[in-house]
Amino acid sequence: MFISFEGLDGSGKTTQVQRLAVWLRTHHRHVLTLREPGGTKIGDAIRAILHDRSNSNMDSRAELLLYCASRAQLVAEQVRPYLRSGGIVLSDRFADSTLAYQGYGRGLDLDFLRSLLDFVTQGIKPDLTLYFDVDPERALERRMASGAEVNRMDVETIEFHHRVREGYHRLIAQEPERWRVIDASATTDRVAAQVQDIVKTRLNIAD
């Protein structure tokens, strides 16, 4: 199974990837955790470019292609081989991030993005996508309070982050069977319990 985690930075999704991986391993599942951009040597080099605040003048098309280059390498090197082996892949972001951020956030053509993403991902889509929903203002507050390095996307306008959130809600409405919305404003333990309940049902895991 391929499970992606989506949401604004500061929504807590990264923490939940790790918590779910630990929980699944206690149930004797083989799990691979990944993050985007990155997850490979090439992808990590691209991540450094994308997150560097000194690259504030990056054109939105260049941004798009860098994210896609990182993802193409991740699919070829990590995602496809691990899924073929029968394991479970947990990815902190995947193709939906491009639709939300570069599509709805930047205003790039959505039909073109979908065609490009199909090429980049070799047609692979998550079986389940968990969306961690939180107000952009609260997400940014969490992000700054966490002590994490402030990257290029963090300093975008609050209007940009609102467009991204609205984009996610539109994506969910288009494919409700794949998405599950999680209230990310709850405590970390409560969010983890929501995630486990969803995955337990999908994987038929007994208590």
Buried (B, 14 or more C-beta within 10 A) or exposed (E): BBBBBBBBBBBBBBBBBEBBBEBBEEBEBEBBBBBBBBBBEBBBEBBEBBBEEEBEEBEEEEBBBBBBBBBBBBBBBBBBEBBEEEBBBBBBBBBBBBBBBBBBBBEBEBEEBEEBBEEBBEEBBBEBBBBBBBBBEBBBEBBEEEEEEBBBBBEBEEEBBBBBBBBBBBBBEEEEEBBBBBEBBBEEEEBBEBBBEBBBEEBEBEE
